[in-house]
Amino acid sequence: MGAKLFCWPQSSPGIAMMLRALLLTGLLSWANGQEGQAMLPEEKSKIRDQIVEMFDHAYGSYMKYAYPADELMPLSCRGRVRGLEPNRGDIDDSLGKFSLTLIDTLDTLVVLNKLDEFEDAVRRTLRDVRLDNDVVVSVFETNIRVLGGLLGAHTMADMLRQRGERMQWYRDELLHMAKELGNRLLPAFNTTSGLPYPRVNLRYGVLNPLSRTGTESDTCTACAGTMILEFAALSRLSGEAVFEENARKALDVLWEKRQRGSDLVGTVINIHNGDWVRRDSGVGAGIDSYYEYLMKAYVLLGDNVYLERFNTHYRAIMKYISQPPLLLNVHMHNPTVSVRSWMDSLLAFFPGLQVLRGDLKPAIETHEMLYQVTKQHKFLPEAFTTEFRVHWGQHPLRPEFAESTYYLYKATGDPYYLRVGQSIVEKLNTHARVPCGFAAVQDVRTGAHEDRMDSFFLAEMFKYLYLLFSEKNQLHFDIDDYIFTTEAHLLPVSLSTSQPPCRGNNTEAPTALEEDLFTYSCPSTQTLFPNNPSFAKTIRDSYKYLTGVGRAFHASPVRGIELPLHDHGMEPVEFLRNMGISLTPLSEAGATGTLGEVHKGVYRVKLVAEVTQTTEEEEVEPLLVQLISPPFLGRTVLTAGPAKFGMDLTKQEHGVKGSIVKTSPYTACGPIENAEDLSGHIALALRGDCMFAAKAHRLQEAGAIGVIFIDHREGSNSAETPLFQMVGDGGSTADITIPLVFLFSQEGALLTSALEDHSNVDVLMLPKERRLDKADKPLGKMNIKFRLAEEGELEDGEARGPTLQFVLEKGEVVLEEEEYKQQGDSCLTPGDDHMPCFYGQTAASPPSHSANDPNTDP
C-alpha cells in the first residue's frame, strides 16, 4: 500500500435506471441553471474567503463567549458546562469538562492556514485542559472527538516542526495527552467479550464504586467498531500496542457476530455475551462508522484483513440495503424485509465512502437524492421518509453531506459539486447564523433554532467546505498523505509502513468471495471511463427533481434533452410510453423559430407525475375506510389518503358505501378480467406499474363505484409515513367521477385479510370527521352491584322466585332482569333502545380492539 490515500476515478460505467413513480414527479422540466457551469478561480477564491469568515465567526464566538467550556450556546452567548445546564441525556455524554470544541478544532486551524491561531490554541490546550475529571463520558464520542483531536493536532504540530518554520518549542506534549486519555478509556474494554462499555468515568474508570457507570449491558455497533483508527495511531505513535490490540479485538467480535447468511450486522449488541439486541441493519445511525473504519483501517494500517471484511460487508450492503437512490434499513436475519420507512441523516457519509472504494454510480445517485432533500427542506432533516417528508425535523449542523460532496468533487472534478457546496455555505449563512455563532436548527419546517453548536461543526464542516474550494497547491501540506477519521481529524497514512502492526493480527480467513474490479485496487479512470466526461450528469439527471422541488417551467423555447436510455433493451420512446410519458414529434407540435429547424428524432416531451409532494404548509385531510359489515360493525377504521381527482368525499354527507372486490389483474394496469364482479362494487387495486389515473379510468369503465389503492411497498403505514394526495397523469381526469382513496401497506393488509376471511366485506369511504360511530356518546363508567332477593321480599303482584337486580348508580337508573323475562328484553338502556352486550364489559363501553391493529380507534 503506497502512501497516497485518494485514487480519484473520473467517471463510472453504466447508466442510471429511471425511477418509475418518484422520477416522474420531477421530470416536468429540464433546466440546466448554474449547477453545471464551471466555476472560475476568482469565484472559488471568494467562496473560500467566505468560508474562512464564517469559521472565524463560529470559532471566535466560542473563544469569546464559551471557552474553556466544552461547547458554545450560540443563542445564550455563553458556554455549556455540564451540570450547570439542563441535562440533555445522551447528548451530554460528549461533554467531559475538557474544552471539547477547542480540541476538536485544532487541526482545522492548520487546514484553514490559521497557523498563529493554531499555535496559540495548542498552548491553551496544554495549559488549561485536564483529563482526570470526575465525569462520565461516552467512550465513542471521547475517542473520535478528543483523542482524535489530540492526535490530529499532534500530527499537524509535528509536521510544522519538521519544516523548521513553526512549533520549534513543541515536544510531543499533545501525544502525551493523547496517551493519558487513551489509558483513561482503556478500562471500558474490561468485558468478557472485549466489546467496550459505552461509558467510562475519566477519573474512576468503569468498575470502581465511585465511577457511576459499568451497569450498562448494551452498546451500538458503531460505538464498539469506531476505535481502531485513533487507538492504532496512538499505539504506533507511542510504541504501546495495548490500544490497537483492544480496538482490534472489539472489531473481531463484531465480525464474528455478523449474520453469516446475509453478512450484515445489527445496530445494538450486548457487550457481555455478544448477542444482538437490535437486529435492524443499515448504514446510518448506530452502524455508520463501523463500515467506514474497516475501509479506512486498511488505508491507514495496510492490513488486508480490514479490506476483506469491508468488501464482504459492502457486497451485502449493495445487495440488501442499497436501493438507489435510497439506503434502507433491513432485518439482518431476513434482509429482504425493510424495517422502517425512513432514513436518518447520518447515512449521508456513505456516498463519500463509496467514492473511496471507487463505486461512483451509486454514490452519485444517493448524493443527488440527498441534495434534492436539502433543496426541499433547506437542510437534511435528522430523519426523513422514503417519500422525502420530514420524520424528525432537527438539523444539528451535521457535516456528512458536505463530506460526501467534497469526495465526489475530488473524484469527478465536476463543477456541479462546487455549486452544491456553495448552496451549503449560503444556507448556513442564511438560516443558521446568529450573532454569537451558528445555531442548530430545531425544526427544518419552521426554521426555529436550538441553543446548540456541536464541536463537529468546527471540526468537520469548515474543513470539508474549505478543502472543496481549495487547490492542492493552496494547502500547507499534501492532503493525500493523510486520512480523515470519522470526525475529520488527519492521521498520516505513513503509519502503515513506519510503525509495526499490532501483534497477533491474523484472524479467520474470510469466506472466498467473487472479486470485482475494485476489491483490492483503485480503478483506472482511463480504462473504465474513456471518452465519457459527462457520466456524472447522466446519472444525476434521473434523480434531479426527485422530490418535486426546483422544477423550472419554460413555455418556450422548447429545450432539447438527453435521456439516459441507450443501454435499455426497449426502444426509448416505447419505454417512456410504458412509464406514462407521452411524446409528440416537434413537427406535430408546431415548434418553430427558436430551434431553427426541426431535427429528426427530437420530441416535445409531456412529462407526468404519479405522486406529488404537498408543501409542508399544505395539510392533507385524511379520509377513512370503515369496515361496517359483521363482524366488524364499524369498529375497524383505516386511515386513508385522498386524491386530487375523482369524487370529493368531503362533500358527500354520508360517504360512499359498497362491498369490496379485488381487481384482476391486481395492479389494474391491463384489461380488467373480472369486470362483471367489480360492477357496482368498490375495487381493491395495488399501487405500481402504471399511473393512478390510468387504473381509475379502467376500473370506472368496469363499473366500479369506488377504488381503494393499496401501497405495494411492504411495511409502509400511516403511523410512520405522512399521507400524500394522489394526482393525475398529466391528461384530463375530469371524466373520473368515482371516489379514490389510498391505503398504506399495513392498513391495506388488514383489509385484504378481512376479505379473505369473510365472503362479503362492506366498507364506508368517508372523511375522518364523519366516521359512522362518531355520534355515539358513551355513558361513562358505571358501578354495577348484584343482589339476590329473598322469597317474600318482592312486592305484591310480582312473580315469586330468585331475582337478579342490576343497580347502576350513575343517574340512579335501575335495570332489572328477571330470569323469567323474555331474552329479547335484556340489556336495555334507560331509553328502552336495544344495545348489544359484550362479555367482560359494561353496556356503556364498546368492545376493545385488537392490540395488533394500530389503526382502529380506541
N, C-alpha and C positions, 0 to 999 in steps of 0.2 A: 504494500500500500504506500503510495507516494505521499508527500507532504501536503499536496493540494486537496482541498475539500470539494470544491464545486466543479462539476462537469456539466456544462450548460448546453443541452441539446437545443437546436434551433427550431425544430418543428416536430410534428408527430404524424404517423401514418393513420390512414382510415378517416372516415367522415362521420360526423355525429349523426346518429339516428334522430329523426324529428319526433318529439313527444307528441302524442295524439292530442289529448284534451288541453293540457296546460300550454303546450306550444301554440295552439290555435288562439288561445287567449291573447297572445301578444303579437301575432303576425298581422295586425291591422295596418301597419305601415312600416316602411323601411327607411329610416332616416339615419344618415351617416353621422351628422353632427360633428362635434370636435373630438369625439373619443378616439377616432382612429388617426387623427392628424399627428404628424411628427411635432416634437417639442424642441424649440430652438435652445441652444445652450444658455442664452440670456434668460429665458423663461424658467429653465430648470434652476438656474442660479438664484433667481428671485424667489422661487418657492422654497429653495433650500434655506435662504436667509429668513424667510417667514417661519420655517420650522424651528430655526435657532431662536428666533424671538419668542416663539411660543414656549420653547423649553425654558428660556430664561424667566419667563413669567411664572411657569409652574415651579421650577426649582428655586427661583428667588423667593417665591411666596412661601415655600416650605421652610427655607432657611430663615426667613424674616419672622414668620408667624408661628412656626411649629417646632423647629429644631430646639432641643435634642429629642423631642417626642418621636414616636415611630411614624406617625402619619400626619398629614395636614387635613384639617377640616375646613374646606375652602369656603363654605357659606358662613361659618362662625369665625373664620380668620384666626384660628388657634390650633394648637396641636392636640392630637388624640392620644391621651395617656390611659393605658389600660387600668381599669379600676376606678378612674375618675369620671368616665363617661358611661352611659347606659350600656349594659352588656349586649352584644350582638350575636352571641352564640359562637358557632364555629368560626365565623369571620375573624373574631378577635384572637383566635389561636395563632395568627400570624404575628401578633404584637408581643415582643419579648423585652421591651424597655431597652432595646439595643440600637436605637436610631435607625430603624429599618429602612426608611426611604433614603437616607444618606448612603448606607452601604449598598443598597440595590442600584444606586445611580452612579457609583464611582466610575465604572468603565464606560458608561455613556458619555461622561465628560471628555474622555480621550477621543472617542469616536467623533464627537462634535467639535474637536480641536480646541477644547477649553482646558488647556494644559495648566495654566495658572490656577484655575478653579480646582482642577484635579489634585494638584499638589497640596493646596490648602485643605481640601476635603480629606485627603489621606492623613494629614497631620491632625485634623479634628478627630478622625476616627481613632487614631492611636492614643489621643489624649483623653477623649471623653467616653468612648464606648466600653461598657463592661458586659461580659458574657456569663457571669456567675449569678445572675438574678434568680430570685425565688419566684419563678414564673413558669407555668405550664404552657408549652408551645406545641404547635404542630411540627412533627418531625419532617414531614414533606415540605411544608412552606419554609421552614427554617433552613432546610437543606438547599432548596433551589434559590431562595432569595438572599439569605445571609451568608451561608457557606459559599454558594456560587458567586455572590457579590464580592466576597473577600478574595476568592481565587482569581476571578476575572480582574479585579483591581491589582492584585499581585502580579498577574501576567503582564498587564499594561505598565505597571511601575518598573518591572524588571526589564521590559523591552526598552523603555525610555532611558533607564540607567545604562543599559549596554550600549546605547547610542552615544553616551557621553555628553548629552546635552542637558538633561534634567535628572532629577531624583538621585543625584550622586550621594545624598545622605542616606538613602534608603538601604536598610539592611534586612530585608525579608520579614519585616515586622508583621505585615498583613498575612503572610504564610503562617507565621507562628500563631496569630489569632485564629486562623482557619483550623490549624491543628487542635488548638484548645477547644474550639466549637465542635470539631469532629469527635473529640473524646467525650464531650458532653452529650452528644447524640447517640454514641455507641450503646449505652445501657438499654436503649429502645429495642435493640436486636436480641436481648436476652429472653428469647422464647424457645419453646421446644421445636418449633418448625423452622425458625430462622427468619420468619416474616416479622418486621418491626412493629412494635406498638405504634399506634397513631400519634400519641402524645408523650412528651417527656418533660420533666422538670429540669430546667437548666442547672439548678444547684444540686438537687437531691436525686436526680435520675428517675427511675420508674418504681422500683420495689421498696424504696425507703419509706418508712412510716410518714415522713414529712413531705413526700413527693406529691400527694393529692392526685395521683394517677397510677395506672397499672391495672385498673379493673376492667379496661376495655378488652373485648374479645374479637372485634372485627376491624378491618381496615380496607380501604379501597385498593384496587389493583394498581392504579397509578401511584398511590401513596407508597406502596411497597416496591414498585418497579421503577421509580424515578430517583434512584440514588446513585446509580453506577457512574455517571459522568463525574459528578463532584467528588464522590468518595474515591474513585480510581485516580482522578487527577491529584487528590490530596495524598494518596499513597505514593504515587510516582514522583511527586514533587518533594515529599517529606522523607521518603525511603521507608515508611512504615506500612507494611502490606495489610494490616488488620482492617483498614477501612474498605479497601477494594474487595477483600475476602468476604466481608459481611454483606456488602451490596450485591456481590455476585451470588452468594448463597440465596438471598431473597429472590433474585431472578430465576435461579434454578428451581425453586419451589413453585413459582408461578408457571414455569414451563412444564414441570411435571404434572401440575394440576390442570393443565388445559384440557378441554374436552377432546378426546382423541378422535372422535368421529368427525367433528367439524373443525378442529384446530383453533377454536375460539376460546376466549377466557371470559369469565363473568366480571361483574362490577365490584362486588364486595366479597371478601374472603375471611374466614376465621383464622386468626393468627396463631392459634394453638394447634388445631388439628388439620388445617388446610382445606376444610370443607367450604364450598361456595355458599354464601349467604344470599346473594342476589345473582341470578343467573342470566340477566339480560346483558347482551353484548353489543357494543357499538364502537365508535372511535371518538366519542365525545367525553363528557364529564365522567370521571371515575376510572377511565381506562386510557385516555388520550396519550399521555406522555410515556406510558409503558411501551407502546409501539415506537414512539419517537426515540426513546433511549436505546432500544435494541439496535435500530439503524445507526444512530449516532455513536453508540459504543463501538461498533465495528470501525467507523471512521476514525474515532479518537484513539482507539486502543489497538487496532489492527488485528483483531481476533475474529476468525471466520465463524466461530460458534454463534456470535451475536447476529451476524448477517444471515446465517442459515435459519436461525429461529425467526428472524424478521420476515424472511421470504416465505416461510411456512405460514405464518400468520397473515401475511399480505395476500397470499392466494385465497385464504379463507375470507378475508375482508372483501375482496373483489368478487368473490363468488356469492356471498350471502348478504353483506351489509351494503355494498355499493350498488345503488340502483340509479345510475346517473340521470339527473344531477344530484339526486338525493343520497344521503347516508343515513340509513335507518338502523334502529336497534332491533335485534332479533334475540330469540332464546338460544343460548349456547348449545343446549342439547337437542333442540329442534329448530335449526336455523332458518327453515323456510317460513317460520311464523314471526311476523313483526309484533313487537310487544308494546309499541306505542305509536301514536300518530303525530309525534312532534320531534323536533331536533333541537339540540342546545348549541349555543354559540361557540362553545369550546372546540367543536369539530372543525371550525374554520381554519385551524392549523394544518389540517390534513392535506389540502392541495399542495402546501409547501413541502410536506414530507414526500408526497408523490413526485414532486419535481426532483428531489434528491435521488429518488430511485430511477428517474428517467421516464416515468409514466405520465406523459404530459396531457394526453387526451382527457382522461377523467379528471385530472387536476383543473384543466381549463373549464370543463363542464360544471364542476361543483363550485369553483370560484365565481363563475358567471352567475350561477343561481344565487350565491351569497350577495353578490353585488346588486342584483335586482331586488333582493330583500332590503338592502340598505337604501336603495332608491325609494322604496315604498315607505320605510319606517324611519329614515334618516340614519339610524344606526342598526346594528344587528340586535334584535331583542335577545334577552338571555335564553329564551326558548321560543320557537315558532313552529307552527303546524306545517304539515305537508301541503296544506293549501296556502301557505305563506302568510297566515294570520298570526297575530301575537298570542303566544301561550303564557309566557312570563314577560312582562314589559320592561324589566330593568335593563340598563346597559351601564356596567361599571367601568366604562372606557377600556374595554378589553382590546388587546393588540393583535389577536390571532389573524384577523382578516388582513391587516396591514402586513403582517409577516408573510402570508401566502402571496400577497400582491408583490412584495419585494422579490420573492423567489421566482415567480412567474416572469417578472420583467427581466431578471438576470438570465433566465433560461431562454427567453424568446427574443428579447430586445424589442418587443412590440410596444410602441409608444402608447397604446391603449392603456397599459397598466400604469403609465405615468399619469394619465388622466384619472384613473381610478384613485391613485394616491393623492392627486390634487383634490379630488372630491372629499377624501377623508380629512385632509387638512382644513378645507373650507367648512365642513360640518362641525368639526371640533371647535373652530373659532366662533361659528355662528350659534351653536346650540349647547356647548359645554363650557365655554369660557365665562368665568365670573371674576370679580375684582381681585379675589385672593387665590387665583389658580384656575384649575379646571375641575368641575363638579360632575360626578357620576349622574346619569340620567335615571331618575326613579321610575319613569314610565315613558316609553318612546311615543305612546299615543297622546300624551298630554304635554310632554316636554318638561315636566316638573323635575327639579334637581334633588339630589341626595347629598348630604353633607359628608362627602367621601371622595378622596383622591388616593387610590391604592398606589403602592410603590411600583407596581409593574407598569404603570402608565409612564413613569420616567425611565424605568429600566429597559422597556421594550418598545413602546410606541414611537418615541422620538428617535430611537436607534434605527429602527427599520425604515421610518419615513426619511430620515436624513440620508441613509445609505441608498435608498431608492432613487434619490435625485442627485447622487454624487457619482463622479467617475473614480475609477480606482486610483488614478494619479493625484486625486484631490485628498486622499486619506494619508495619514501619517504612517501607515503600515499596510502590508498586503493582507487584505481581508481573507484571501483564500488560504492563508496559513492558520486560520482559526476556525473553530466550530462553535456554533451557538448552542448554549444549553436551552432548556425549555423556558428559562427566564431571560434568554438572550445575552447571557454572560459569555465572554470569549475565553475559550481554552485552546491552547496550541495543539494542533494535530501532530506536532513533532513528538508528543508523548508516546506515540505508538512505536517509535524507534529509539528514543533517547533514554527510555526507562524500561526495566524488565516488567513483564506482565505479572499478574498475581500468580502465586504458586497453586498447583492443583487445578489448573484451568480447564481440564478436559471433562466433558460430561458425555452422556449417552450420545451416540451418533444419531443425528436426525433421520427420520424416515426418508429413503431415497425419493426424490420428487423430480418431476419433469422440469427441466430448466428452461427458462426463457432468455431472451436477449439481454435482459437487464439483471440477471441473477447475480453475477459476480463483477460486472464491469459497467462503467458509464457508457451510454450509447454514442456511437459515431454519428454526428449530425449529417455528415455528407453521405453516409451510407443509407441512413434511414429516411431522410427528408430532402432529397435532391430536387432542386428547381420548384420548390413549393413554399415560398416565403409567407404566403397568406393563410397557412393551415390554421393558425390560432383563431383568426377571424371566422373562418369557415365553421369551426366548431362552435364558437361563441354565438354566432348568429342564430343558431337553432334555439337558443335559450335567452335571447336578448331581451324579450319583453315577456318573460315567463310569468311575472306577477301582474301584468297588465298596466304597469306604471311606466311612464316615459314614452308612450306612443305619440308619434307626431302625425298629424293629418295634413296631407297635401292634396288639394284638388287638382293642381297642375304644377309643373309639368308631370307627365307620367314618368315614374322612375324605373329604370331597369334594375332588376335584382338578380342575384346569383343564388340559386338554390342548391344546397349540398346533397344532390340526389344521384350523382353519376355512378355511385358504387352500389345502387339499389337494383335489385333484379327486375323490378317493374319499370315500365315506361314512366318517366317523371309526371307527365300530365295525368295518366291513369292513376298513379299513386296519389296525387293530390286530390283527384276527384273522389277516390275512396275515403279520403280523410275529410271530406266535406268542403273542399276548396274548389270553387268554380273558376275557370279561366276563360277569358274571351280574347281572341286574337285582336291586336291593336287595330288592324284594318277594319274589323267589325265594330270596334268601339269608337271609331271616329277620331282617333288620335292624329293630330296634325301639328304642323308648325314647329313646335319646340324640339321635337326629335329629328326634324329634318326629313327623315324618311322612315317608313315602316320597315322594320327588319324582320325577316322571316324567322319564325320560331319565337318571337317576342310577344308576350301576353300581358294583358291587363289582368291583375290578379284580384279576385274578390275574396278576401280573407275573412274567416268566420271564427266564432268562439263558442265553445260549449258551456263554459262556466266563466262568469266574470266575477272578479273580487269586488265586493262592495267596499266603499271607502269606510274608514273607521268611524266616520260620523254618521254613516247611513245604517240605521238599525234594521235588521232583518226580523220581521214579525213571524214568530213561529206558528206553525199550524199543527194540528193533531190528527192522528189516525186512532180512532177509538173503537175497540172491539166490543160490539153490542149484543151479539148472539150468544146463547148459552154455550159453555158455562161461564163466559167472560162477563156478560151483563154490564158492560161499560166500565169495568174495573181496570182493564188493561188499556193504558193510554200511552201512545208512542209519539215522541216529538218529531215533527217533520219540517222540512224546508219548503219554501214556496217557489213558484215560477213567475217570471215576468211576462208570461203569455198564457193563454188559455183562460178558463173561468176564474174570476177573482172570488175566492172563497170568503173573503172578509165581507163581501156584500150579500152573501147567502145567509138568511136568517137562521135556517135550520141545518146548514151544511149540505153535503151530498151523501146519501146512503146507498149501499149496494153490497152484494156479495162479491168476494174476490175470486179471481181465476188467474192461474199462472199462464203467462204468454208462451206460445210455442212458435218460433224459437224464443228462448228466454230473453235474449237481448233485443228482440223485435227489430232487428236490422235487416230482415229479409221478408219475403212474403209470409203473412200470418197464416199459420197452418190450422189454428183452432178458432177461426173467426166465429164460427157458429156457437162455440161455447162462450166466447167473450161477449157476444151481443147482449146488451142490457146489464153487463156486469162491470166491476172495477178490475182493470187489468194490473197484474204484477209483472214488472219488466226489470231486467238487470241493466245497470249502467254500463256503458262501454261499447266499443266497436263502431258506433255511429252517433250522430247528434241527438240530443233530447227531442228537438223539434221533429226530426225525421221519424223517431219512434212514435211520437204523439200523433203525427199525421196518419201513420199506418194503423194505429190502434183505434183512432177515432173512426176511420173508414171501416174498420172491422165491426163497429157498433159498440165499442166500449163506452161506458158513461163516465169514466174517470181512469186515471193511471197513477199507480204508486211505483216510482222508480226506487230501486234498491242499490246502494253503493256496492261496486264489485271489489273494493279494497277491503280485504279481510281484517276484521278487528276494529274498523272505524266506528265511532259512536258519538252521539250528540253531547255527551258529558265532556269529551276532550277536544272535539273539533267544532269550531263555530259554524253555524248554519250559513249557507250561501243561497243566492237566488239563481235558479236555472234560467238561462237565456236562450234566445233563438239561434238559428243557424245563419243569420245574415239575410235570409229571404223573408218573405211575408209570413207572419204567424197569425194574421188576423182571422184566418178561417179555422183556427183551433179554438174550439169553444168548450171543451171538456176540462174539468179541473185536474191539475197535475201537482203532485207533491213528491218530496224526496226523503227517503229514509237512509240513515247510515247503516252500515253492515250489521251491527249488533241488534239494532231495533228491527231491521228487516228480517233477521234470523228468527226473532220471536213471532213475526207474522207468518213466515213460511212454515215454521214449526206448527203453529196453530192450524194452518191449512192441511198439513199432513196428518194431524191427529183428529181432525173433525171434518166431516164431509161437507159442511157448509159453515162459512165464517162471514158474518155480516159486519161491515165497518161503517163508521161515520168519518168523513173527511171534513174538518171544520176548523175555524180559528180557535186558538187556545182559550180565549175568554168566553167561548160559548160551549165549552165542553158539557156533555149531557148531564152530568151529576152535579154541576156547579151550584144549582139552586137548592140542593138538599142540605138542610141545616141540621146537623147532629144535635141531639138534645143535651149532650154533655154526659158526664159521668153520673151514674146513679148507684146508690147503695140498695141492694135487694136483700130483704130479710125473709126468711121462711119460717112458718109456724104451723103446726098441726093442731087443729081444734078438736076438743073432746066432744063425744056424743052428748047431745043435750045442750051444748053451748050455743048452737045456731038458733037464729030467731025462728018463730013460728012461720010455717009456710015454705021453709027451705027443706030440701031433701036431707035425709039423715045419712051418715057415713063420714069417713075421713075427708077433709077438705084442705087443699093446698092453697095458701094465700101468697100472692106476690105483693109486697108492700114497698112501693117506690117512694122514697122520702122526698125527692125533688118535686116541688109543686103539690105535695100532699095528694098525689094521684094513687089510687089503689086499684090494681088489676087482680081479678080473681080467676083462677082456673080450677074448676071442679072436675073431678075425674069422670063425672057422668056427662059433662058438657060435650057438645059436638067438637070434633077435631078441628073443623074449619074456623071455630071461634077463638082459637088460641092466638097468642101474640098480637093482641090488638093495641093500637095506640090510643091515647085519650080521645082522639077524634074519630075512633072506630074505623080508621083506614087500615087495611091489611098491610103488614110489613113482614118481610122474610125474617126468620130466626136462624141463627147460626150457633153451632156448638162453641162453647168457650167464650162467648161474648154477650154483652147486653143487647137488647133490641135497639139501643140508640147508636151503636157503633158498627160501621161496615166491616166486612171480613178483611183480615190482613192480607197483604200481597206477598208474593214470593220474594224472599231475600235475594234471589238470583236475578230479579228483574229490576234494574235500576231506573227504568223509565216509567214504571207505574206510579201513580200518585200515592202518597202516604195515606 
